[in-house]
Amino acid sequence: HLYRASAARRIVSIDQRAGRNRGWLHRPRAETGTCERRMTMTVDELWQTRAAAWELAALSLRYPGAELAGAAAGGEWNEAAGEILAALGLPAEVPAAAGDPAGPPAARAAGAEAAAGADALLHALRPEATRLFVGAPGPACSPYEGVWAAEADGVQPLLFVNPRSMEVERFMRSCGLGRPEGTNEPLDHVATECELLEHLALRAAGAPAS
């Protein structure tokens, strides 16, 4: 990952740098409106909050690991998502969430096993991630932009060598980013593109290039 600080801690750090306790982050939606929430943030703080949102999205769309399972089991994921949504003035209702009886069996199992700890939650998340993004013989939902673009154009999707994937890689390299050493994953993976958006949001917030 380009940036490893948790999204929840980034929200806290924004508050600390601003030198005030942003109690409006924790108010029910009825007590404060979208305009009020956004008006309390500077432009840089708004971009940092957007960066935190993309960071959380990237973590959530990667193949589940100990970091995601620990954050979800410990409640940090929910806390970060709720604060980010409130800060951006977005609705906090997420239909068919983990543990929701209306959700798919895997989501209900993940919610039930969260209380058993991060290891049990990781064990529940990985088969669902495999079904969605890897699959046999194919994924239920490809995580690669190039595959979607190829299917929309009516051509055979190929990883790495399709025009959209190469375009994404060229753009990332123009931003000073590249594939981490020792990995061979196409850069048009949805989680990697979320990391790119996080990087660009941090640059817009005034963070130095890295």
N, C-alpha and C positions, 0 to 999 in steps of 0.2 A: 504494500500500500504506500501511496505517496505521503500520506499524513496519518499518523497512528493515534493521536490524541482522540479520546472518545468525544462524540458529539455532545453528550451531556456536559462534560468538563469544558468544552469550548464555549457553550452558552454561559457557564459560570464565569469563565475567563473574560468574556465580553462584558459582563456586569462589573467585574472587579476593575477592569481597565476604565470603565465609564465612571467609576467612583461612586456608585449608588446601588441600592438594592431595588431591583426591578420587580416589585411585588405584583405588578399587573400581569406578569407571566403566569402567576398561579391563580388568578381570579377566574371564576366561571365565565363562560362566554357571554352570559346575559349582562355582566357587570362592566364589560368594556368592548368597544367595537373595533373593527378592523382598522379604521383610520386612526383611532387613538393609539393602538398598539404600534402601528408603523411610525407615527409621529414621534414616539418616545425614543426611536432609534436614529442614530446618525446614518448617513449613507454607507460608511465603512462597516458599521455594525450590522446593517441589513445584509451586506454582501457576506460578512462572516457567518451570519445565520444561514444564508443560502448555502455557503460552503459546508456547514455542519449538516444540512439536509442531504446534500449530495454524498457526503462522507458516510452517513448512516445508510443511504440507499446502496452505496457500493458494498459496504459490509454485509448488507442483507442479501444481495444478489450474488455474492461469491459462494463457492461451494462451502457449506457450513463447517466452521472450525471452532476451536475452543473459545476464541474471542467472542464470536457471535453467541454461542451457547451460554457462556458465562454472563454476557450482558442481558440476554433474554431471561435466563433463569433467575438472575438477581434483581430484575426489575429495571435495570439501567436503560435497556432498549426502550421500554414503555415510557420512562421518564423523559428520555431524550426526544423521542418522537412527539410526545405531548407538548413539550416546551417549544420545539421547533415549529410545530403546527400553530400553536398559539402566537408565537412571535411573528409568523408570516401571515397571520389572519386567515388561516385555512381551517376548514371543518375538521374536527378531531374524530368524527365517527368513521370507523373502518369496518365495513360489513364483512361478515364471515371471518372474523379474526380467530386466532388460535384459541381453542376452548369454546367457541361459539357453537351452539347446537346446530345452527344453520350452515355451518361450514363443512368442508369435506372431512372424511374420516381421519386423514393424516393430520389436519389442523386440530381436530378435537383431541387426537392422541397427543400431539405436541403440547397442547394446553394442559392436559391432565398430567403429563409427565414433568412439566416444568418444576412442580413442587418437589419432585424427587431429586432434583439437582441437575447441574449442567451436563453431566455425562449422559444421563438418561435422555435429556432433551436433545443432545447432539445425536444420539442413537435414533431418535424419532425423526429428526430433520433431514439427515443424510439420504435415506431412501427416497424421500419426496423430492429432494433436490436432484437426485439422479434421474428420477422419473421425468421431471420437468425439463432439465437442461442437457441430459446425456442420453438416456433412453436406450432401448433395444427393441427393434433395430434403429430407431431414431428417437430424438427427444420430442416430448409433447409440445415444447415451445423453445425454439432455438434461441440461445442468448447472443447470437452473432448478427450484427447489422447487415453484413454482406450476404448472409443467407436469406434474410427477408427481402433485401433489394433484388437478389437474383430471382427469387420466386415471383416477385412482383413483375419482373421483366420477362418471365417465362423461360428462363434459362437454368441450366444445371448449377446449383450452388457449389462453390469450391472454397474451402477455407484458405486463407493467406493470399491466394492469387487472384481473387475476384476484384474487379475495379473498385468497389466500395471499400473493401478492407484495406487495399493499398492506399486509397485516398485518406482514410482515417489515420493510417500509420504515418503518411507524409505530414499530415497536419500536426500530429502529436510530436513528431521530430522537430517541426518548425517551432514548437512551443518549448523545446529543450527536454522533451520526455521520450522515453523509449521503453522497450521490453526489459524487465529486470533480468539481471544476469542469472543464468541457469534455468530460465523458463522458455517455453516455446509456444505460448498461447497467442492466438491472434489478438491484436489490439482493439478489434471492434467488438469485443465481448462487452455486454451491457454494463457489467460492474466496472470494467476499465474505463468505459466512456463516462460513467458517473464520477470516477476519480479524476478524469480530465476536467469535467465541469467543476468539481471541487477546487482543483488547481486554478482554474480561470477565475472562479469567484474569489479566491484568496488573493489573486493578483489584482482584481478589481478593488479589493478591500485595502490594498496597499502593502500586502505581504511581499517580501523580496523574492525574486526568482531563485529557485533551488534546483 
